[in-house]
Amino acid sequence: MTLSKSFVDKWSARGKPAPGTLDVIHDVYSPELGNRRDVLVYTPASYARGDRPFPVIYMHDGQNLFDPSTSFAGEWGVDHALARAARRGRRAIVVAIPNMGVDRMKEYSPFHDPRHGGGGGDAYVDFLLHTLKPMIDARYRTRPDRESTGIVGSSLGGLISLYAFFRAPGRFGFAGIMSPALWFAEGGIFPYVKEAPNVRGRIYLDVGMKEGAGTLANARAMRDLLQTKFNEPGRDLMWVEDKEGMHNEAAWGRRLRTALPFLLNEHDDEA
């Protein structure tokens, strides 16, 4: 495990202290997927100043979250969003899982699509639950319980996050679903969610109004469906339509600043 040099250099170039630390766990092997990847782990500055545990958020497309040098389309600026949330007393560890390039669609799609293939989402979720989470819980001071474990992603990453929340209701307590690719596999996620048992937890769901009429209609339909899955949808479900939002990292990073305080609302602290 090493520090991310590019992350340190990014903040040094700005002449400001980094709001946290970004570790790299090299060459993490997944027996579920039969591949290896580096995994990034962000800990807030307060992590080093005490001994209390933190909630954990698992995020996809990890190379796009913190570092513009590794992103193909700009970074989210997750560190900035976390720093803003910390000022409101909400802090978390973020585990950033890079996608595997050509296998991204396969890993992030829970169903097979006749045109696009995919369908390896179950193995990917198993990798998160059975290999990665136990590793993170062993190496870091985490709150391993369901209520303190979240999953967040955009586009296909949003699709697999939504699927994982309902597939493993005993493992994920909150989920951030940004501009989800609900069209995949002819909308197969809709009957899946409809048939799933009602759950406890929190979901943040959003869409950019410049992403296209079909994307907007699908997201609104999912919002309506999710409202039937919670006992208190106004408290447990947050819906955002971004008037200027497009399907890109800049929009998702900007909206993450709204999502994090909501998702971490039950994890307020004074440190």
Secondary structure, 3 states (H helix, E strand, C coil): CEECHHHHHHHHHCCCCCCEEEEEEEEEEECCCCEEEEEEEEEEHHHHHCCCCECEEEECCHHHCCCCCCCCCCCCCHHHHHHHHHCCCECCEEEECCCCHHHHHHHHCCCCECCCECCCHHHHHHHHHHHHHHHHHHHCCECCCHHHEEEEEECHHHHHHHHHHHHCCCCCCEEEEECCCCCHHHHCHHHHHHHCCCCCCEEEEEEECCCCHHHHHHHHHHHHHHCCCCCCHHHHEEEEEECCCCCCHHHHHHHHHHHHHHHCHHHECCC
